Amino acid sequence: MPPRENPTARQVRLGTELRRLRERAGRTAREAAGLLSIDAARISNIEAGRIGISEERIRRLAAFYQCDDAALIDALCAISGERRGTYWFDDYRGILAPGWLDIAELEFHAAAIRSMQATTIPGPFQTESYARALFGGVVPALPESEIEARVAHRLKRREIFDRPSPPPYEAIVHEAALRMRFGGREVVCKQLEYLIEASHMASVSVRVIPFTNEKFIEVTQAVKYVSGVVPQLDTVQIDSAVGGRFLDVAAELERFRALVGIAKRASLDEEESRQIIHHIAREM
């Protein structure tokens, strides 16, 4: 089977973790290849996510690397068993850029999610009209079919809340995002009403950083901290005008965990947040 042209973020992460285990054990790619009776180039492709690997081989490598973290090994084996075409976001492959599928995949497999937004409402809580207004303002202008696909994909991400045991989702939103009038007064009013409705979900917490907060908090970029089934698989996703980035280096994860904690301490509690959202909606 030829190497994958566009491995998913999860496939890349599996390879990254296998490489980290190998390097921590002081083993070379050639040694790992010898264990599996394959060439070193194939090990490189596995560690880059371009080629899959079986559960049996993961467990053999883990033993060779003297890794006794059963929870991590089980999590990596679970990723290796995931197959394209079995998830709802696979329907958008070839329609939307790979990054869109990676975000949905990340949320789908998350154990918990924390997000910080400074200028827009978090994606899974956006209404159809609000999302359409955002995508309609992209420069250069998008084809109508692209806008419709993006809107449908964004609304579909809400399905994580419909599970019997949805992942806890903590959304920290700056007051600036609540006051932006994307799409006009009516669109924003309905968006804020829906955000209040969503905040009552058992798995959802919405907290607002008010303008009255006097400390600068680095939330100018949209940040999503996604907890994996084991801490080693935590991931940070950052949005920017030039696309999203996925971070998984320990130092970066620690930095963004601290940042989320600072933002939470600066925010209003859940009931106060609902009150300010309601107040802003009435002011529109």
N, C-alpha and C positions, 0 to 999 in steps of 0.2 A: 504494500500500500504506500503511495507517495506521501511525502510530508504534507501536512495541512498548510494551506496558504494563509488562512486567518484563524488561528486557534483562539478559542474564547479565553476570557480573563481567568476562568476557573481552570482551564487546561494549562494555561501558562503558569498559574499559581502552583498546580501540582508539580510541574517540572521544577519550578523554583525551589520548592520545599525539598524535593529529592536532591537537588544540587547542594542545598544548605546542609542536609544530613551528610552527604558525601564529604564536603569540605570540612565539616566539623570533625569527621572521623579521620581526616588526613589521608583520604583515599583519592586516587586519580581516576579520571574517566576511563583510562585504559584498564585499570584494575576492576572497575565495575563492569566493564564490557566483558572482561575475561570470565567473571563469575557467571554472566548470563549467556556466554558463548555467542556474543555479537560483537560488531566492531565499535570502536570508540566514537565514530561519527554518529552512530545510532543513539548512543548515550547522550551525546550533545543535543540531538534532535528531541529526545525524550525530555531532557532538562529544559528545553526551550518551549515545550508544549506542542511541538510540531508533529510528534508521533505519540500515540497512546501507549499505555503499558498496563499489563494485567495485574490483578490483585496478587496473584501468586508471586510475580516478579517483584512487586513492591515489598512484599513481606520478606523475600529473600534478600533484597538490598538492605532493608531495615536491619535485619539480623547481621548482615555483613558490616554495616555501619555501626553496629552495637547500639542501636536505638531501642530502648525498652519502654518508650512512651506509647502504650497500647492505644490510648484515645487518639493521639495524632495519627498513628498508623492506620487505625480504622477509618478516620476521616479522609485520609489520602486514598484509601482503597475505595471509599464511597464515591469520591470524585472520579476515579478511574472507571467506575461503572456507569457513569452518566453518559447518555447517548443523545446526539442531536436528533431533532425531530420528535422528541417526546414531551416538550414543554411548549406552552402557548407562545412564547416569544420567538420560537423557531419559525413561526409563520411569517415573521417579518424579515427573515434572512434573505438578502438580495433586494429588499425593499428599503430598509433603513440601514444606515452605517453600522458596523459591528459594535461601536461604543454604546449604541442604544440597547442592543441585546445584552451586552455585558452588564449594564446597570440593572436591567430587569432580572438577569440571572443572579446577580449579587443579592438583590432583595429577596428573591425567591428562596435562596438557600440560607438566608440570614437567621442567626439565633436572636439577634436584637439589632435595632437600628437607631442611631441618633443623627439628627441633621441640624445644620445651622444655615439660615437663609437671611440675607440682608436686603435683597431687592425684590424677590418674588416669593410666592407661596410655594412650599415644597411640592414636588411633582405629584406624589400619590394623592395629594389633597386638592389638586386643581380641578375646577369644573371644566366642562367642555368648552364653554364660551371664553373662559379666561385663558385656557391653553391655546385656543384658536387665535386669540388676540396676540399672544406672545409669538407664536410661530408665523403669524401674518406680518409681523414687524421685522422679521429677519432680513438682513441685507447681505448679499443681493436677494431679491424676492424669491421665495420658493415656489415651485409649481404647485398647483392646487392639490394634485394627487399626493405630493410629499407632505403637505400640511395635513391632509386628512389622515394619512398613515401615522404621522407623529401624534396627532390628537388621539386616535384610536389606541395607539400603543400606550400613551400616557394614562388614559382612563383604565386600560386593562391592568395596569400596575396596582390598582386598588384591590385586586382580588386577594392579595396577601392578607387582607383584614377579614376575609370571609371564611378563613379556615377555622376548624374547631379549636386550634391552638395557634393563633397568629403570633408573629414575633412582636415583642414590645417595640413600639415606635415612639421615640421622644423627639418632637420637632421644636426647635428653638428658633423663633422668628423675630427679626428686628421690627420695631414699629414702622420703620421706613417702608418695608415690604407691604405692610397693611394699608399704607396711604397712597401707594402708587396706583394711578387710575388707568391701568392697562385695559383697553377695551371700552372705557367709559364708566360712568357712575353706576348704571344698572348692572353691568357685568361684575364690577367689583363688589357691589352690595351683595349680590347672590353668592359670590365667591366667599365673602366673609361669613355669610350665614352658613354656608356649607362647612367652613373651617370650624365654626362653633359646634355644629352638629357632629363633625368628626371627632372633636375633642372629647365628646362624651363616650366614645368607644372604649371598652374596657382595656384594650391593648394600646391605646393612644394617649399621649400626653402632649399638649400644646402649651408652650410657655413663650411669653413676649418679653423682649428686651426693650424697655421704654426709652423714649428720647431723654427722659430725665436722668438716665444712668450717666454718671459723670466720668466713668473710666473708659478708655479706649479698649475695645476688644476686637481682635483681628478676625472679623467675619465678613470682609468685603467680598470674598469668594464663597460660592456655595460649597459647603463641606458635608459629606456624609460619612459617618463612622459606622461601619458594619461589623458586628461581632460574629465570628465564625463559631462553629460547634466546639472548637477548641481555641484558646487564645492565640495560638501560633497562626491561625488562619484569619485573624482580624484584618480588615482592609479599610483604607481611607480612599474615598473617591472625591475628587475636586473638580468642580465645573469652572470653566473660563470661556472667554469669547472665542478662543481658538480650539476648544474641545476639552474633553475630560481626561483626567489622569488617575491612575490607580497606584496607591502607595502601600507597601507592605514591609518596609525596613523597620526594625524594632525601634530605632530612635525616632523615626517619623511617627509611628503609631503612638509612642509615648507622648510626643509633643502634642498631637491632636487630641489625645485623651485628656491632657491637661487643659487644652484650649476649650474643649466642650464643657469641662467642669467649671472653668472660669465663666463661660457664657451662661451656664445654668444658674450659678450663684448670683449673676447680675440680673437675671430675669425675674419676672413676677411669678407668683405661684399660679397653679392652674385656674383657680376661680378668678383671681385678679386678672389673669390673661383673657379669660372669656369676657370679663366685664369691659376691658379696654377694646377688645375686638368689636363687641356690641356697640360701644360708644362711637368708635370710628365709623362703623356702618351707618349709624344714625346721623353722623355729621356729613356724610356724602351728599 
